[in-house]
């Protein structure tokens, strides 16, 4: 016989249903947090790509591009860690790794191969 915290007998069906409800809420909360993080990271990476120097004298624009891409890369790393936690707890599926990986790759490309020239 199953006994819950109150000392009364509870059915295994009720425990499974409450567990599923908690899993659904965990999935929803993680999804919302990760989507917001993806939007912020995407904005930072876009800032890194949109800033172009006006001429050979415009070192500030190059610095701004590097800062945007660097912050985007850091944010993608944090997003990957948050995704790992959500996937590990079985709240989200593995395909959620795709967005942080794509954003990290875009930021790395902007910092290395596609860096603005002076």
C-alpha positions as CSV (number, residue, x, y, z in Angstrom):
1,X,0.0,0.0,0.0
2,X,1.3,3.5,-0.9
3,X,1.4,6.1,1.8
4,X,1.8,9.8,1.0
5,X,3.3,12.5,3.2
6,X,0.1,12.9,5.2
7,X,0.2,9.3,6.2
8,X,-2.9,8.4,4.1
9,X,-3.0,5.9,1.4
10,X,-2.7,7.4,-2.2
11,X,-3.0,5.8,-5.5
12,X,-0.1,5.4,-7.9
13,X,-2.2,6.9,-10.7
14,X,-2.6,10.1,-8.8
15,X,1.2,10.3,-8.2
16,X,1.9,9.7,-11.9
17,X,-0.6,12.4,-12.9
18,X,0.9,15.0,-10.6
19,X,4.3,14.0,-11.9
20,X,3.2,14.6,-15.5
21,X,1.7,17.9,-14.6
22,X,5.0,19.0,-13.0
23,X,6.9,17.8,-16.0
24,X,4.7,19.9,-18.3
25,X,5.2,23.0,-16.2
26,X,8.9,22.4,-16.2
27,X,8.9,22.0,-20.0
28,X,6.9,25.2,-20.5
29,X,9.1,27.3,-18.1
30,X,12.3,26.0,-19.6
31,X,11.1,26.6,-23.2
32,X,10.1,30.2,-22.4
33,X,13.4,30.9,-20.7
34,X,15.4,29.4,-23.5
35,X,13.5,31.2,-26.2
36,X,14.1,34.5,-24.5
37,X,17.7,33.6,-24.1
38,X,17.9,32.7,-27.8
39,X,16.3,36.0,-28.8
40,X,18.8,38.0,-26.7
41,X,21.8,36.0,-28.0
42,X,20.5,36.4,-31.6
43,X,20.3,40.1,-31.0
44,X,23.9,40.3,-29.7
45,X,25.2,38.2,-32.7
46,X,23.3,40.4,-35.1
47,X,24.8,43.5,-33.6
48,X,28.2,41.9,-34.2
49,X,27.4,41.4,-37.8
50,X,25.6,44.8,-38.5
51,X,28.4,47.0,-37.3
52,X,30.7,47.7,-40.2
53,X,33.6,50.3,-40.2
54,X,33.1,53.4,-42.2
55,X,36.8,53.5,-43.3
56,X,40.3,52.6,-42.3
57,X,40.2,55.0,-39.4
58,X,37.0,53.6,-37.7
59,X,38.5,51.3,-35.1
60,X,35.5,51.9,-32.8
61,X,33.2,50.0,-35.1
62,X,35.6,47.1,-35.2
63,X,35.7,47.1,-31.4
64,X,31.9,47.3,-31.3
65,X,31.6,44.3,-33.7
66,X,33.9,42.2,-31.6
67,X,32.1,43.1,-28.3
68,X,28.7,42.2,-29.8
69,X,30.0,38.9,-31.2
70,X,32.0,38.1,-28.0
71,X,28.9,38.8,-25.8
72,X,26.9,36.7,-28.2
73,X,29.4,33.8,-27.8
74,X,29.3,34.1,-24.0
75,X,25.5,34.1,-24.0
76,X,25.4,31.1,-26.3
77,X,27.7,29.2,-23.8
78,X,25.3,30.1,-21.0
79,X,22.4,29.0,-23.1
80,X,24.0,25.7,-23.8
81,X,24.5,25.1,-20.1
82,X,20.8,25.9,-19.5
83,X,19.8,23.6,-22.3
84,X,21.9,20.9,-20.9
85,X,20.1,21.2,-17.6
86,X,16.7,21.1,-19.2
87,X,17.6,18.1,-21.4
88,X,19.2,16.3,-18.5
89,X,16.0,16.7,-16.4
90,X,14.0,15.4,-19.5
91,X,12.0,18.5,-19.8
92,X,13.2,19.3,-23.3
93,X,14.5,17.2,-26.2
94,X,18.0,17.3,-27.6
95,X,17.1,19.3,-30.7
96,X,17.1,22.4,-28.4
97,X,20.9,22.3,-28.6
98,X,20.7,23.4,-32.3
99,X,19.9,27.1,-31.6
100,X,22.8,27.8,-29.1
101,X,25.2,25.8,-31.4
102,X,24.2,27.8,-34.5
103,X,24.5,31.1,-32.6
104,X,27.8,30.2,-31.2
105,X,29.1,29.2,-34.6
106,X,27.9,32.5,-36.1
107,X,29.6,34.5,-33.3
108,X,32.8,32.5,-33.7
109,X,32.8,33.1,-37.5
110,X,32.3,36.9,-36.9
111,X,35.2,36.9,-34.4
112,X,37.6,35.0,-36.7
113,X,37.0,34.5,-40.4
114,X,34.3,37.2,-41.0
115,X,35.9,39.9,-38.8
116,X,35.6,43.4,-40.3
117,X,38.8,44.7,-42.0
118,X,40.2,48.2,-41.6
